[in-house]
Amino acid sequence: MKSACRRALLLTVSISVQLATAARAYGPLGHEIVGGIADERLANTPTATKVRMLLDGLTLEKAAVIADEIKGWDKKGVDDPRSFRYSAYRKIDKQLRDFWRANPPMHDTNPSAPSHHWFHYTDVPVTPPQRYRDGNAGRSRWDIVHMIPYCIEVVRGRVSEQNERKITKAVALILLAHYVADIHQPLHVGTEYFDAQGRVADPDKDKSALADEGGNTFTLELSDEPQRRRGVHKKKLHGFWDYDAVNTLFPEVPGTLRKSEIQAQIAPLKKQLVHEMATHEPKNWRMPANMDIENYPEAWADEILPIAREAHERLQFVNVHPEQEEGRVVTAGEADEKPQPDRISYRGWAAGIVREELHKAGWRLADLLQKIL
């Protein structure tokens, strides 16, 4: 019992360190929901036993946030003596550090040295409408559509654990627990591209067109946004999908509370939501029976792309311009909510999407692990 408590405490400490430093897809709450659903779906099965053995007792709910937590090593590196450690999981800690060293953060697009950040997303243009395989812009051998199958092959033993990316079976499982949620976040798959004049552009025709970075470089203005207090900045479009849209699943929790108070109130509600989602089958979550598992990620990307397109179409992009950021040129601007014929607010629409996608992602993660472990 003491050992279990110690592990939980140490993991909590590492998580708290990261909350201030790492940008996340769906935020820790969304990833925990997906991992929690999979945990409950797999409970008391041989697959759950294999997961526990590979992860040294870590649940999928906890493992699902690690791929974002390790971004906290980016600033000073894993060898900094003050870098956080998964002290209760020394073997996994070492493997994660080796993975980080093999895939260090960078903006250079040299494909021989990928950044672990690239593995979380792909940048398929939402204009014109297309599937993943219809073009080249925004895709790469290191994007999420390629990295999920790579991790699957490592878990299956078809790719050696002594690979260049330093992805062991344990690390692959940790990454899958995270990436399956990432690929169900619309802005991790589809993006809008703009030319130098700030007009929407097709990057397969205009090679100089710049992506909106999944909304990371655009501020968001919503019609139902409360008046900001002095010193409070506009949120980013991507951040809205990672945090605000997920938090709307818990309307009982006032957004005016302190962070620690919000987390305390959400914890029991999250447990209840996870159980509800784990025990009620979502619509249209199954892949065709004749589809190879390695093709699931591309099918998931194609499924979310129309949603990513609508996530952009419901907004008006203004003051779009190129700007320098961390030594590279990006496109930045403002995204303002547009009135819709259905009269559904952007926040309300996004909340429905997030609920559906987290639900499907949890079931798909459990199903995937049952098939490969």
C-alpha positions in Angstrom: 0.0 0.0 0.0 2.8 2.4 0.9 4.5 1.6 -2.4 1.4 2.4 -4.4 0.9 5.6 -2.5 4.5 6.6 -3.1 4.2 5.9 -6.8 1.0 8.0 -7.0 2.7 10.8 -5.1 5.8 10.9 -7.3 3.8 10.8 -10.5 1.6 13.6 -9.2 4.7 15.7 -8.4 6.0 15.1 -11.9 2.7 16.1 -13.4 2.5 19.3 -11.4 5.9 20.3 -12.6 4.8 19.8 -16.2 1.5 21.7 -16.1 3.3 25.0 -16.2 5.6 24.1 -19.1 4.1 21.7 -21.6 1.6 22.5 -24.4 -0.8 19.6 -24.6 -3.3 18.1 -27.1 -6.7 17.9 -25.3 -4.8 18.8 -22.1 -4.2 16.3 -19.4 -7.9 16.0 -18.5 -8.9 14.9 -22.0 -6.1 12.4 -22.2 -6.9 11.0 -18.8 -10.5 10.5 -19.9 -9.4 8.5 -22.9 -7.0 6.4 -20.9 -9.5 5.9 -18.1 -12.1 4.6 -20.6 -9.6 2.1 -21.9 -8.6 1.1 -18.4 -12.3 0.3 -17.6 -12.9 -1.4 -20.9 -9.9 -3.7 -20.4 -10.4 -4.4 -16.7 -9.9 -8.0 -15.6 -8.8 -9.1 -19.1 -5.5 -10.7 -20.2 -4.8 -7.4 -22.0 -5.0 -5.4 -18.8 -2.4 -7.8 -17.2 0.0 -7.3 -20.1 -0.5 -3.5 -19.9 0.4 -3.6 -16.2 3.5 -5.7 -16.8 4.7 -3.4 -19.6 4.0 -0.2 -17.7 5.2 -1.5 -14.3 1.8 -1.0 -12.8 1.0 2.4 -14.4 -2.6 2.8 -15.5 -3.4 3.9 -19.0 -5.1 7.0 -17.5 -1.7 8.0 -16.0 0.4 6.8 -18.9 -1.8 8.8 -21.4 -0.3 12.2 -20.2 3.4 11.2 -20.2 4.0 12.0 -23.9 3.2 15.6 -23.1 4.8 15.7 -19.7 8.2 14.9 -21.2 8.0 18.2 -23.1 9.1 19.6 -19.8 12.6 18.3 -20.5 12.8 20.4 -23.7 14.1 23.6 -22.2 17.2 22.3 -20.3 17.4 18.7 -21.5 17.0 15.4 -19.7 20.6 15.5 -18.3 20.0 18.6 -16.3 20.3 17.5 -12.6 17.1 19.4 -11.8 15.0 17.7 -14.5 12.0 15.8 -13.1 12.1 12.0 -13.0 9.6 9.2 -12.8 11.5 8.0 -9.7 9.1 5.2 -8.8 9.4 3.8 -12.4 13.2 3.8 -12.9 13.2 1.5 -15.9 10.5 3.5 -17.7 12.2 6.7 -16.7 15.4 5.6 -18.4 13.6 4.5 -21.5 11.7 7.8 -21.8 15.0 9.7 -21.5 16.5 7.6 -24.2 13.5 8.3 -26.4 13.8 12.1 -25.7 17.5 12.1 -26.6 16.8 10.2 -29.9 14.0 12.6 -30.8 15.1 16.0 -29.4 12.9 19.1 -29.9 13.8 21.2 -32.9 12.2 23.3 -35.7 14.5 22.1 -38.4 12.6 19.8 -40.7 15.6 17.5 -41.3 13.9 14.1 -41.5 16.9 12.3 -40.3 16.5 13.8 -36.8 12.9 14.1 -35.9 11.5 16.0 -33.0 9.2 14.1 -30.6 6.8 17.0 -31.0 6.2 16.1 -34.6 4.8 12.7 -33.7 1.7 14.3 -32.1 0.1 15.8 -35.2 -0.2 16.1 -39.0 -1.1 19.3 -40.9 -3.4 18.3 -43.6 -5.0 21.3 -45.3 -8.7 21.8 -44.7 -8.9 23.8 -47.9 -9.6 22.3 -50.4 -11.4 19.4 -48.7 -9.3 16.2 -49.0 -8.2 12.9 -47.4 -4.8 12.2 -45.9 -3.5 10.5 -49.0 -4.8 13.0 -51.5 -1.8 15.4 -51.2 1.6 16.0 -49.7 1.4 19.3 -47.9 1.5 19.0 -44.1 2.3 15.2 -44.1 5.5 13.6 -43.2 7.0 10.2 -42.3 7.2 11.5 -38.7 3.6 12.6 -38.3 1.0 11.0 -36.1 -0.5 9.0 -39.0 2.8 7.3 -39.4 3.9 7.1 -35.8 0.9 5.2 -34.5 1.6 2.3 -36.9 5.3 2.4 -36.0 4.4 2.1 -32.3 2.0 -0.7 -33.1 4.7 -2.6 -34.8 7.0 -2.2 -31.9 4.4 -3.5 -29.5 3.8 -6.5 -31.8 7.5 -7.2 -31.9 7.7 -6.6 -35.7 10.0 -3.6 -35.1 12.9 -4.2 -32.8 13.1 -2.3 -29.5 16.6 -1.4 -30.5 15.3 1.0 -33.1 16.8 4.4 -33.9 13.8 6.2 -32.3 14.5 4.4 -29.0 10.9 3.4 -28.8 10.7 0.3 -26.6 7.5 -1.7 -26.1 6.8 0.3 -22.9 7.4 3.6 -24.5 5.3 2.6 -27.5 2.4 1.7 -25.3 2.8 5.1 -23.5 2.8 6.9 -26.8 -0.2 5.0 -28.2 -2.2 5.8 -25.1 -1.5 9.5 -25.9 -1.5 9.6 -29.7 -4.9 7.8 -30.1 -6.4 10.8 -28.3 -4.3 13.3 -30.2 -5.6 12.0 -33.6 -9.2 12.5 -32.4 -8.5 16.2 -31.7 -9.5 18.1 -34.9 -6.7 20.7 -34.9 -4.1 17.9 -34.5 -5.0 16.7 -38.0 -6.5 19.6 -40.1 -5.1 23.1 -40.5 -5.7 26.2 -42.6 -3.0 27.6 -44.8 -2.5 31.3 -45.7 -0.5 33.2 -48.3 1.7 36.3 -47.6 -1.4 38.5 -47.9 -3.3 36.6 -45.3 -5.7 34.9 -47.8 -6.6 31.2 -47.5 -4.3 29.2 -49.8 -3.8 25.7 -51.1 -0.2 24.7 -50.0 0.0 22.1 -52.7 -0.2 24.9 -55.3 1.3 27.8 -53.3 4.5 26.4 -51.7 5.0 29.6 -49.7 1.7 29.2 -47.9 2.0 28.9 -44.1 -0.1 26.8 -41.8 -2.0 28.1 -38.8 0.0 25.7 -36.6 -3.1 23.9 -35.6 -4.4 27.2 -34.2 -1.4 27.7 -31.9 -0.6 31.1 -33.4 -4.1 32.5 -33.6 -6.0 34.1 -30.8 -9.7 33.3 -30.4 -12.6 35.6 -29.7 -16.0 33.9 -28.9 -19.4 35.5 -28.8 -20.0 34.1 -25.3 -16.6 34.9 -23.8 -16.9 36.8 -20.5 -15.2 40.2 -20.4 -11.5 39.6 -19.7 -10.0 41.0 -16.5 -6.9 43.3 -16.8 -3.8 41.3 -17.5 -5.7 38.3 -18.9 -4.8 37.6 -22.5 -6.9 36.2 -25.3 -6.8 32.4 -25.5 -5.3 30.6 -28.4 -7.5 28.7 -30.8 -5.6 25.4 -30.1 -5.7 26.0 -26.4 -9.5 26.4 -26.5 -9.8 22.9 -28.0 -7.3 21.4 -25.5 -8.7 22.9 -22.4 -11.9 25.0 -22.6 -13.8 22.6 -24.8 -13.0 19.7 -22.5 -13.9 21.6 -19.4 -17.4 22.3 -20.8 -18.0 18.6 -20.1 -18.2 19.6 -16.5 -20.6 22.5 -16.4 -21.1 22.0 -12.6 -17.6 23.3 -12.0 -17.4 27.2 -12.0 -14.6 28.4 -14.2 -13.8 31.2 -11.7 -12.3 28.8 -9.2 -8.5 28.4 -8.6 -6.8 25.7 -10.6 -6.4 23.4 -7.6 -10.0 23.9 -6.6 -11.2 23.1 -10.2 -9.1 19.9 -10.3 -10.5 18.8 -6.9 -14.1 19.3 -8.1 -13.5 17.7 -11.5 -11.9 14.5 -10.1 -15.1 12.7 -9.0 -17.0 14.1 -12.0 -14.3 12.8 -14.3 -14.6 9.3 -12.7 -18.3 9.3 -13.2 -18.0 10.5 -16.9 -15.3 7.8 -17.6 -17.6 5.1 -16.2 -20.6 6.4 -18.2 -18.5 6.4 -21.4 -16.9 3.1 -20.8 -20.3 1.4 -20.3 -22.1 3.0 -23.2 -20.9 2.1 -26.7 -20.3 5.2 -28.9 -21.7 5.4 -32.4 -19.5 4.6 -35.4 -16.4 3.7 -33.5 -15.6 0.4 -35.1 -13.3 0.1 -38.1 -14.2 -2.2 -41.0 -13.5 -5.8 -40.1 -11.3 -6.2 -43.2 -9.1 -3.2 -42.5 -5.5 -3.8 -41.4 -4.8 -2.3 -38.0 -1.9 -0.3 -39.5 -4.4 1.6 -41.6 -6.6 2.6 -38.6 -4.7 6.0 -38.1 -5.3 7.1 -41.7 -9.0 6.2 -41.4 -9.2 8.1 -38.1 -7.5 11.1 -39.7 -9.9 11.1 -42.7 -12.8 10.8 -40.3 -11.8 13.9 -38.3 -10.8 16.1 -41.3 -14.3 17.3 -42.1 -14.7 18.3 -38.4 -11.4 20.2 -38.5 -12.6 22.0 -41.6 -15.8 23.0 -39.9 -13.8 24.1 -36.8 -12.2 26.6 -39.2 -15.3 27.5 -41.2 -17.2 28.6 -38.1 -14.5 31.3 -37.6 -13.5 34.5 -39.4 -9.7 34.9 -39.6 -8.6 38.5 -39.5 -5.3 40.4 -39.3 -3.5 37.3 -40.7 0.2 38.0 -41.3 3.6 36.3 -41.2 5.7 36.7 -38.2 8.9 35.4 -36.7 8.6 32.9 -33.9 11.6 31.0 -32.4 13.7 31.6 -35.5 11.1 30.6 -38.0 8.3 32.3 -40.0 4.8 31.4 -39.0 1.4 32.8 -39.8 -0.5 34.5 -37.0 -3.7 36.4 -36.5 -7.1 36.4 -34.9 -10.0 34.0 -35.2 -13.4 35.5 -34.4 -16.6 33.4 -34.1 -19.1 33.8 -36.9 -22.9 33.7 -36.4 -24.2 30.3 -37.7 -27.5 29.4 -39.3 -27.9 26.6 -36.7 -27.5 29.3 -33.9 -25.2 26.9 -32.0 -22.3 28.7 -30.4 -18.8 27.7 -31.3 -18.3 26.6 -27.7 -21.4 24.5 -27.7 -20.6 22.9 -31.0 -17.0 22.2 -29.9 -18.2 20.7 -26.6 -20.4 18.2 -28.5 -17.5 17.2 -30.8 -15.1 16.8 -27.9 -17.4 14.6 -26.0 -18.0 12.3 -29.0 -14.3 12.1 -30.0 -13.0 11.4 -26.5 -15.7 8.7 -26.2 -14.6 7.0 -29.5 -10.9 7.4 -28.7 -11.3 5.5 -25.4 -13.0 2.6 -27.0 -10.6 2.6 -29.9 -7.6 2.6 -27.7 -9.0 -0.4 -25.7 -9.8 -2.2 -28.9 -6.4 -1.5 -30.4 -4.5 -2.8 -27.4 -6.6 -6.0 -27.3 -5.6 -6.7 -30.9 -1.9 -6.0 -30.6 -1.0 -7.3 -27.1 
